[in-house]
Amino acid sequence: MAQPEDGARVLRKVNPVLRGWAGYFRYGASKKTFSYLGWYAWWRMLRWIRRKHPHLTWKQLRRRYYGTDRIAEDRMVLYNPAKMRVERYRYRGAQISTPWNIDEVDPDGARFRRTDHDDMAFVGQVSEHLT
């Protein structure tokens, strides 16, 4: 028979998942999603606690598990993804060669070089390589 889970063990399983998910998606426009995920995780933990302790009142549960806006047990606190700092990607426009910035990119330092496929030298190199 499986051993019943205690709150700290569940928090040890859930927190890395929440923290990793929020860390991976922090570079997008995801602040609302983080807020919703924090709300959803909080309510799921609350339902789990209610099932675990069906005879305790709300007042007893709040005194035992809740801090200010958090669920905690044995110094383990439910991670709130809404507190993750959202960052935007850094501007790298001059480092990546595109048709719009080709004049601004140093041809020696560019990682990708724009080639014109009507160039006879390029067509000759490709045909030599294929034969």
GROMACS elastic network, one bead per residue, 0.5 to 0.9 nm:
[ bonds ]
;  ai    aj funct       b0    kb
    2     5     6  0.87963   500
    5     8     6  0.83578   500
    5     9     6  0.63614   500
    5    10     6  0.65984   500
    6     9     6  0.54722   500
    6    10     6  0.64466   500
    6    11     6  0.88033   500
    6    52     6  0.88884   500
    6    73     6  0.89838   500
    7    10     6  0.51741   500
    7    11     6  0.61519   500
    7    12     6  0.86145   500
    7    45     6  0.88771   500
    7    49     6  0.78484   500
    7    65     6  0.89546   500
    7    72     6  0.80330   500
    7    73     6  0.61449   500
    7    74     6  0.83172   500
    7    76     6  0.86839   500
    8    11     6  0.50103   500
    8    12     6  0.61228   500
    8    13     6  0.87253   500
    8    72     6  0.78285   500
    8    73     6  0.55427   500
    8    74     6  0.61895   500
    8    75     6  0.81955   500
    8    76     6  0.60467   500
    8    77     6  0.84007   500
    9    12     6  0.50307   500
    9    13     6  0.64492   500
    9    14     6  0.87721   500
   10    13     6  0.51290   500
   10    14     6  0.61094   500
   10    15     6  0.84605   500
   10    45     6  0.88277   500
   11    14     6  0.50559   500
   11    15     6  0.56669   500
   11    16     6  0.86590   500
   11    45     6  0.88832   500
   11    72     6  0.83089   500
   11    73     6  0.82999   500
   11    76     6  0.66611   500
   11    77     6  0.70995   500
   11    78     6  0.60880   500
   11    79     6  0.84002   500
   12    15     6  0.57500   500
   12    16     6  0.70849   500
   12    76     6  0.75773   500
   12    78     6  0.88242   500
   13    16     6  0.64443   500
   13    17     6  0.71812   500
   14    17     6  0.53972   500
   14    18     6  0.63143   500
   14    19     6  0.86555   500
   14    41     6  0.87399   500
   14    78     6  0.78570   500
   14    79     6  0.82782   500
   15    18     6  0.51660   500
   15    19     6  0.59454   500
   15    20     6  0.83696   500
   15    77     6  0.83379   500
   15    78     6  0.63168   500
   15    79     6  0.55205   500
   15    80     6  0.86888   500
   16    19     6  0.50176   500
   16    20     6  0.57913   500
   16    21     6  0.83179   500
   16    79     6  0.84685   500
   17    20     6  0.51967   500
   17    21     6  0.60136   500
   17    22     6  0.84889   500
   18    21     6  0.52265   500
   18    22     6  0.60932   500
   18    23     6  0.84762   500
   18    37     6  0.83786   500
   18    38     6  0.85574   500
   18    41     6  0.86218   500
   18    79     6  0.68384   500
   18    80     6  0.78290   500
   18    81     6  0.65725   500
   19    22     6  0.52190   500
   19    23     6  0.60058   500
   19    24     6  0.85930   500
   19    79     6  0.69740   500
   19    80     6  0.82472   500
   19    81     6  0.66929   500
   19    84     6  0.84096   500
   20    23     6  0.50164   500
   20    24     6  0.61089   500
   20    25     6  0.86635   500
   21    24     6  0.52450   500
   21    25     6  0.63136   500
   21    26     6  0.84770   500
   21    81     6  0.85423   500
   22    25     6  0.52921   500
   22    26     6  0.57363   500
   22    30     6  0.88227   500
   22    34     6  0.70032   500
   22    81     6  0.58911   500
   22    82     6  0.85074   500
   22    84     6  0.67077   500
   23    26     6  0.53246   500
   23    27     6  0.82173   500
   23    81     6  0.87889   500
   23    84     6  0.74634   500
   23    85     6  0.88866   500
   23    86     6  0.89141   500
   24    27     6  0.74045   500
   25    28     6  0.58590   500
   25    29     6  0.84121   500
   25    30     6  0.69532   500
   25    86     6  0.83718   500
   26    29     6  0.76281   500
   26    30     6  0.66268   500
   26    31     6  0.80692   500
   26    34     6  0.88269   500
   26    84     6  0.71610   500
   26    85     6  0.68699   500
   26    87     6  0.60708   500
   26    88     6  0.81132   500
   27    30     6  0.78316   500
   27    86     6  0.59631   500
   27    88     6  0.51695   500
   27    89     6  0.62564   500
   28    31     6  0.84362   500
   28    86     6  0.72723   500
   28    87     6  0.72389   500
   28    88     6  0.65291   500
   28    89     6  0.80585   500
   29    32     6  0.81089   500
   29    33     6  0.85814   500
   29    86     6  0.74898   500
   29    87     6  0.84247   500
   29    88     6  0.79058   500
   30    33     6  0.51089   500
   30    34     6  0.61309   500
   30    35     6  0.86459   500
   30    86     6  0.72796   500
   31    34     6  0.50684   500
   31    35     6  0.62458   500
   31    36     6  0.87022   500
   31    81     6  0.88437   500
   31    82     6  0.66643   500
   31    84     6  0.83355   500
   31    85     6  0.84891   500
   31    86     6  0.67362   500
   32    35     6  0.50276   500
   32    36     6  0.62176   500
   32    37     6  0.85584   500
   32    82     6  0.79460   500
   33    36     6  0.50403   500
   33    37     6  0.60107   500
   33    38     6  0.85353   500
   33    81     6  0.89098   500
   33    82     6  0.81635   500
   34    37     6  0.50032   500
   34    38     6  0.61188   500
   34    39     6  0.85798   500
   34    80     6  0.81539   500
   34    81     6  0.51677   500
   34    83     6  0.80934   500
   34    84     6  0.77949   500
   35    38     6  0.51909   500
   35    39     6  0.62859   500
   35    40     6  0.86375   500
   35    80     6  0.80936   500
   35    81     6  0.67070   500
   35    83     6  0.83012   500
   36    39     6  0.50283   500
   36    40     6  0.60195   500
   36    41     6  0.85306   500
   36    81     6  0.88149   500
   36    82     6  0.79491   500
   37    41     6  0.59958   500
   37    42     6  0.84074   500
   37    80     6  0.81430   500
   37    81     6  0.67934   500
   37    82     6  0.77021   500
   38    41     6  0.52357   500
   38    42     6  0.60706   500
   38    43     6  0.86649   500
   38    79     6  0.77662   500
   38    80     6  0.50695   500
   38    81     6  0.54546   500
   38    82     6  0.60613   500
   38    83     6  0.89835   500
   39    42     6  0.51725   500
   39    43     6  0.62914   500
   39    44     6  0.86818   500
   39    80     6  0.82766   500
   39    82     6  0.88171   500
   40    43     6  0.52610   500
   40    44     6  0.61421   500
   40    45     6  0.86082   500
   41    44     6  0.51106   500
   41    45     6  0.61262   500
   41    46     6  0.84656   500
   41    78     6  0.83335   500
   41    79     6  0.88252   500
   41    80     6  0.82715   500
   42    45     6  0.52656   500
   42    46     6  0.61227   500
   42    47     6  0.87446   500
   42    70     6  0.77412   500
   42    71     6  0.74025   500
   42    78     6  0.76171   500
   42    80     6  0.83021   500
   43    47     6  0.61503   500
   43    48     6  0.85463   500
   44    47     6  0.51300   500
   44    48     6  0.62110   500
   44    49     6  0.86493   500
   45    49     6  0.61381   500
   45    50     6  0.85908   500
   45    71     6  0.79600   500
   45    78     6  0.86260   500
   46    49     6  0.51065   500
   46    50     6  0.62086   500
   46    51     6  0.87136   500
   46    71     6  0.81615   500
   47    50     6  0.50196   500
   47    51     6  0.62436   500
   47    52     6  0.85416   500
   48    51     6  0.51668   500
   48    52     6  0.61086   500
   48    53     6  0.86664   500
   49    53     6  0.61024   500
   49    54     6  0.82983   500
   49    61     6  0.81187   500
   49    65     6  0.87410   500
   50    53     6  0.52268   500
   50    54     6  0.55403   500
   50    55     6  0.85158   500
   50    56     6  0.79804   500
   50    58     6  0.88168   500
   50    61     6  0.81697   500
   51    54     6  0.54604   500
   53    56     6  0.57122   500
   53    57     6  0.88262   500
   53    61     6  0.83336   500
   54    57     6  0.81551   500
   56    59     6  0.80584   500
   56    60     6  0.59627   500
   56    61     6  0.64033   500
   57    60     6  0.52070   500
   57    61     6  0.62330   500
   57    62     6  0.85708   500
   58    61     6  0.50485   500
   58    62     6  0.59869   500
   58    63     6  0.84984   500
   59    62     6  0.51664   500
   59    63     6  0.61803   500
   59    64     6  0.86166   500
   60    63     6  0.51487   500
   60    64     6  0.61167   500
   60    65     6  0.85847   500
   61    64     6  0.50834   500
   61    65     6  0.58459   500
   61    66     6  0.73643   500
   62    65     6  0.54876   500
   62    67     6  0.78176   500
   62    71     6  0.88374   500
   63    66     6  0.61982   500
   63    67     6  0.80315   500
   64    67     6  0.87265   500
   64    72     6  0.84822   500
   64    73     6  0.80700   500
   65    70     6  0.82453   500
   65    71     6  0.54751   500
   65    72     6  0.53209   500
   65    73     6  0.61208   500
   66    69     6  0.71372   500
   66    70     6  0.56348   500
   66    72     6  0.60658   500
   66    73     6  0.85541   500
   67    70     6  0.51916   500
   67    71     6  0.62116   500
   67    72     6  0.67728   500
   67    77     6  0.89657   500
   68    71     6  0.83342   500
   70    77     6  0.67983   500
   70    78     6  0.64183   500
   70    79     6  0.82855   500
   70    80     6  0.81147   500
   71    76     6  0.84451   500
   71    77     6  0.58211   500
   71    78     6  0.55038   500
   71    79     6  0.88028   500
   72    75     6  0.64105   500
   72    76     6  0.54265   500
   72    78     6  0.62230   500
   73    76     6  0.53048   500
   73    77     6  0.66516   500
   73    78     6  0.88604   500
   74    77     6  0.83384   500
   76    79     6  0.89764   500
   77    80     6  0.88849   500
   79    82     6  0.89502   500
   79    83     6  0.86477   500
   80    83     6  0.59468   500
   80    84     6  0.78069   500
   81    84     6  0.53783   500
   81    85     6  0.89802   500
   82    85     6  0.80801   500
   83    86     6  0.89291   500
   87    90     6  0.87486   500
   88    91     6  0.89208   500
   89    92     6  0.85312   500
   91    94     6  0.83549   500
   92    95     6  0.54460   500
   92    96     6  0.66402   500
   93    96     6  0.57758   500
   93    97     6  0.78072   500
   93    98     6  0.84709   500
   93   101     6  0.76215   500
   94    97     6  0.70388   500
   94    98     6  0.88588   500
   94   101     6  0.67351   500
   94   102     6  0.87018   500
   94   104     6  0.68537   500
   94   105     6  0.62037   500
   95   105     6  0.70826   500
   95   109     6  0.87390   500
   95   110     6  0.69983   500
   95   111     6  0.79252   500
   96   101     6  0.83525   500
   96   105     6  0.81519   500
   96   110     6  0.73425   500
   96   111     6  0.71699   500
   96   112     6  0.73915   500
   97   100     6  0.81120   500
   97   101     6  0.63814   500
   97   102     6  0.59544   500
   97   104     6  0.89116   500
   97   105     6  0.67284   500
   97   110     6  0.67256   500
   97   111     6  0.73048   500
   97   112     6  0.59181   500
   97   113     6  0.69837   500
   97   114     6  0.74469   500
   98   101     6  0.55449   500
   98   102     6  0.59367   500
   98   112     6  0.85775   500
   98   113     6  0.89150   500
   98   114     6  0.76656   500
   99   102     6  0.55305   500
   99   103     6  0.86740   500
   99   114     6  0.74965   500
  100   103     6  0.79143   500
  100   104     6  0.88916   500
  101   104     6  0.53542   500
  101   105     6  0.65341   500
  102   105     6  0.54305   500
  102   106     6  0.83723   500
  102   107     6  0.85328   500
  102   113     6  0.85478   500
  102   114     6  0.74486   500
  103   106     6  0.79613   500
  103   107     6  0.89394   500
  105   108     6  0.86536   500
  105   109     6  0.76352   500
  105   110     6  0.63294   500
  106   109     6  0.53265   500
  106   110     6  0.58363   500
  107   110     6  0.52410   500
  107   111     6  0.84901   500
  107   112     6  0.86541   500
  107   113     6  0.69709   500
  108   111     6  0.84299   500
  109   112     6  0.89511   500
  110   113     6  0.64793   500
  115   118     6  0.87835   500
  115   119     6  0.79188   500
  115   122     6  0.79656   500
  116   119     6  0.55853   500
  116   122     6  0.78430   500
  117   120     6  0.79535   500
  117   122     6  0.66499   500
  117   123     6  0.68932   500
  118   121     6  0.88382   500
  118   122     6  0.77406   500
  118   123     6  0.73328   500
  119   122     6  0.53540   500
  119   123     6  0.63671   500
  119   124     6  0.87039   500
  120   123     6  0.50493   500
  120   124     6  0.60308   500
  120   125     6  0.86176   500
  121   124     6  0.50319   500
  121   125     6  0.62338   500
  121   126     6  0.87016   500
  122   125     6  0.51410   500
  122   126     6  0.62565   500
  122   127     6  0.86245   500
  123   126     6  0.51876   500
  123   127     6  0.61238   500
  123   128     6  0.85830   500
  124   127     6  0.51748   500
  124   128     6  0.61075   500
  124   129     6  0.85404   500
  125   128     6  0.51429   500
  125   129     6  0.61005   500
  125   130     6  0.86398   500
  126   129     6  0.50622   500
  126   130     6  0.61935   500
  126   131     6  0.87806   500
  127   130     6  0.51345   500
  127   131     6  0.63296   500
  128   131     6  0.53457   500
